């Protein structure tokens, strides 16, 4: 049995499907998951990871855990160490953590990774760069005004398809050969917000205008849905990326079973939200 947290998200949803297709028994966990959100035969459970004392039954019979935590988890006092303790007590032996490339470059705290690597479980850490699916934040303005608004319009960074992250996670969860490894997952080539806008316009067959925000305008907008610390780290990464953050290929030894897919591959599967 493999437990997948964040099972209704951009990574969790394709991960559940991939594991189920490979014949694995899966428990899909989210605060809002229901049977209709997962393939037939996959067990779905609602849970709040911040309440580690309630998690034991989720892990009964499980051997591996895919762990994804949100900003809400931290803000509500959740502890990765407590979650891992509940998993270990129930017999889980392997954990795959979805972390961030920002940990490796010092932009984001390493507390979750430290908890995983010190848990006593077999572990693998995945550090993706920016998600291609972040472009969905522009869906409403593209639909209603055929406009994309973003800062740092010509700063190009690789973005990773969430489906690629899911395949990497599925590999690490099923193959013990990835134990003790940390993988940085990125897209095949850097792409700027202006170039992403051009790709959306081409997919729609209509002009889409790009409007560049100032850093101050972007900060004000992001503070509406992100903690201030995360906003500052994100703006710093977008505006002044380090060499590591500019990397345009998967990390050495990446477990992806295929070359990483470009932004246009993700867009071809997700054009509908922009129409």
N, C-alpha and C positions, 0 to 999 in steps of 0.2 A: 504494500500500500504506500502511495506517495500522497502527502498532504500538500496542496497548493494554496497558499494564502494570496489575497488580492486576486481572486479567481475570476472576477468580472472585469478586470482592467485590461489595458492595451497589451500587456505581456501575459497576464494570467490566463486570459481567455484562450489565446492560441496555444499556450502551454498545456492547458487541460485537454484541448483537442488532440495535440500531438501525443501526449502520454496515453490517452485513451486509444488512439489509432494504433499505438505500438503494443497494445494489449495489457497495459498496466492498470491495476486497480487504483483509482484516484478518489480522494476526498477534496472537493472544491470548497474553499472557505472564503467568505467575505461578509461584510456587515449587512449586505443586501442580497446575497445570492439566493436563488430559488431553483427548483428542479428544471424550470424552463430555460434557465441560463446556461445549462451544461448539456453535453451529449447524453442521450438515454443510457442509463446504466451507471452513470457517474454519481456518486453520493455528494449531495450538496448540504452544507451546514452554514448557518449564520453564526458569527462570533465576533467579539471585540477583542483584539489581541492585547489591548491595554489591561484587560481583566485576566491576567495569566492564571489566576486561581481557578478559572472556569474552563481552561483549555484541555485538561487531561483527557476527557472523553474523545476529543477530536483526533488524538494521536493514537488511540487504541488500535493495535495491529499495524501501525505505520512503521516503515523502515527509513523513510527519507522525507525531508521537508524542504519546500521552496518557500523562502522567507522574504516577504516584501512588507515594509512598513511605510506609513504615510506621515505627512507632517502632523496630522491630527493625533496620531499615535504618540508622538513625542510631546505635543502640547498637552495631552490628557494624562501625562505621567507614566506612559507605558515604558516598560523595561525589556529590552531585547534579551538581557541575561535571564529574566524571569520566564520569558517565552521559551527560551532554549532549555531552561531547567525543567519546565513542564514536559517538553518533548523528550528530553533525555530520560526522565522518570518513567515515561510511558513506553520506552524501548526504541525510540528513534535513534538511528546510528549515523545518519548523514544529513547535512544541511547545505543547501545552496542559497547564498544570500544575493539578492539584487541590491547592489550598492551604487556607486556613481564614480565616474572618472574624476569628479571633483575631489574625491578623497585622495587619490594618488597625486594630485597637483596641489594639495593643501587648501583648496577652496572650501571643502566641507569637512565637518568633524568625522573622526574615524571611530567613534564609540561603538557603532553597530559592528563594524568589521572586527574591532578588538574583542567584542563579546563573542563573536562567532569563532574566531581563531583560538580563543581561550576557553572554549566551551567543553572540550574533551570529546567532541563529536568529529567525525570525518567532515571536512568542509571544503567548499569551493566558493570563491567570491567572483561575481561578475560585475565589472565596472563599465557600464555603457556610457557613451557620450550622449549628446542631445537626441531626443527621439524625433523621428520624422513626423510622428503623430502630433507633435506640438503645433504643427501647422493648422490643426483643427481650431485653434484659438482665433483664427482669421475667418472661419467659415461664415459667421453671421455678416461680417462686413463685406465679404466677397459676394454673398448671396444678395444683399440689399443695396450695396453701393459699388460692387466690382472694384473694391479697394482693399489693399493690405497695408496696415500701419504697424511699423516695427522700428526699433533703433538699430544703429550700426548696419545700414543697408548693404554695405559692400564688404563686410567682414565675413569671410567664408570659413565655415567649420564643417567637418563631416557630421552627418546625422545618421542614426542607425534605425533600421526598420524594426519595430517591436516584434515582428514575426521572427526575425533573425535572433533576437535576444531569447525568445521562447525556445527556439531550436537549440541554442547553446545550453539553456537551462535543462532541457530535456536530456541532452547528451550527458551533462554533468550529473544529473540525478540518477541516471541509469548505469553509468560507467565509472567504476571506482578509480580508474586511471587518472581522473582529474582531481583526486583528493590532494589538498594542500596547495592548490594552484589558484592564482588570481589572474583573471583575464580582463583585458581592456577591449571592449567591443565598439567599433566605430563603423561608419559607412565607407564606401569605396573611394569617395572623393569629396573635397570640401565644396560646400554650396552656401551661398549668401542668401539673406532674405530677399534681395532683389532678384536673384536667379530662381529662387523658389516661386516668387510671384510670376515670373515668366513661364515657369513650368505649369502653374495652375492655369494661367491664361491659355496656354497651348492645349491643355487637357479639356478646357471648356469651349475652346474655339471662339473666344471673345476676349477683347482687351481687358486687362486688370491693371489698375493704377497702383503704383507703390508710393507710399508717403512715409518719409523717414521721421521718426520721433527724435526729439532730443533726449539725452539720458535722464534729464529731470522729468520730462513727460512720461517716459517709460517707468521710472521709479514710482511716480504717483499712481500710475495704473496698476502696477504689480503689487503695491502695498495693499490693494483691495483684496487680494487672495493669497498672498505669500507672507510669511514672517519676514521682518526687516532684515535679519541676518542672511536669509536665503536670497532676498532681493539684491542685496549688495554683492554677494558672491556671484550671482547670476550675471549681473551687469558687468562686473569685473571680467568674468570669463568671456562674455560676448564682445566687450569693447577692447580688451587687451589680452587675448588668448595666449597662453604659454605654448612653447613648442610641442609639448605633449598633447595639448588640447587641439592643436592643428593637425595632428596625425591623421592621415587619410587612408589608413589600412588597418585591418584587424590586428590586435596584439599578437605577439609571437606565440605560436602554439594555440591559437584560437580554436575552440572546439566546434566552430561552425562547420557543418558538413558541406557547405557550398560557399562560393564567394559572397561577401555581403552585398545586399541589393541596394541600388541607388534610390534616391528620393523619388524619382519618377516611377519606380516599381511600386513603392507604397502608394503614391498618388493614383496610379491606375486602378487600384483596388478601392479607393476611397474618394472618388470624384463626387459621388452623390451629395455629401454634406455641403459642397460648395455650389450646388446648382439651385 
